[in-house]
Amino acid sequence: PSMSDIIKSAETVMADISIRLTCKVNDFFPETISIVWYLQNTRMTNGVKSMPPLKGSEGEFSVYSHLMLTPKAKDQGLNFTCQVHHITLSAPMSRSISLSVKCKI
C-alpha cells in the first residue's frame, strides 16, 4: 500500500467551522484493510467515515477515509493521525497533520 498526505477540506481552519480531513490509501491487495484515526494518541470513532475500497484496472484497490470535525480554538497544534493496517505491511503505515486553528474576529 501507499498513502497520500492527509488533505484538509479548507486551506484555513477556523474555530467552530466544520472541516474534513481525508486519508487516501492506494495500491493494495487483497481488499481487506483497516484505517484508524487518532487525535494525539487516542483512537477516534466519532466523525469517521471510510468508503468501500475501489478496484483499479490492474486488480489493485484504493480507499478514502474521512474524519469530520469542528475544531475549537483550544485544538491549536493538535496532531491527527490516519493509520493503515494491511496484511502486506509488517508494521502499520501512518500520516499525520497538525492543525493550525484561527479564531473568528
N, C-alpha and C positions, 0 to 999 in steps of 0.2 A: 504493500500500500504506500501511497504518497499523500501528503497533506499540504493544503494551501495555508497561508497565514489566515488568522481569523479576520473576517470582514465586518465592519460596523455599518449599519444601515444609514447612519448620518455621520458626516465628517466631523461636526461639532456635537459633542454630547452635552446636553443641557439637563440640569437638575429638574426632576419631576416630569420629564418628557420621555415617553417610551422609545426604546431603541431595540434593534435586533442584532445579535451577534451571530455570524454564520461560520460554520466549520465545514469544509469540503474535503472529503477523502476520495481519492482516485485509485484506479488500477489495482483492485484487489480481487482475489478469487481464492476460495469459494465465497459465496454471497454472504454468509453469516458474519456479522460484525457487531461490535458493541462500542457505542460512543457515549462518554460520560462527561458532564460539565462540572467544574469545580469553581467555587468562589473562595479564594485563598486556598485552604486545604479541605474545605467542606463540600461534599457532594451536593449538587443542586438537582432538584426534581421539578420544582415549580417553574413554569415558563419554558420547559424544554420540549422541543418537538423535532423528532428525527423522521425524515422522509423514507419511504421504502427505497432500497438500492435500485439503481437503474443499470440495465445490462448494456454494455457497449458492443460495437460491431465485431470485436475480436473475443467476446466472451468475458471480458473483464467487467467489473462493477464499479460504480461510483455512487456516493451518497452525500446528502446535505443534512446537517443537524443545526437547528436554530435554538437560540436562547433569547427569549423576550424578557426585558427587564425595564424598570423605571428607576433610574439611578437617582440618588439623593446627593446633596452637596457633601455629606459625610462619606460618600463612596469614593471620593477623590483618591486616586492611586491604587484602588483595589485591583487585585490580579484575578482575571478569569481565565480558566484553562479548559480546553477541549482535549480529552484523552481518548485514544483509539486502542481497542483490544481486538486482535485478529489472530487466527491460528498460525499464520505465517510469520508473526512477529515474535522475537524472543523476549521482548520487553515492550510495554505499552509505548505508543508514539503520542506526542502531545505538542500543542501550540498554545501560547498564552498571549494575553493582551492586558495592558494596564490602562484603566480608564482615566481620562482627564475630564473631569466634570465641571462645567461652567454654570454659575448661578445666574438666574434671570435678574435683570436690573429693573 
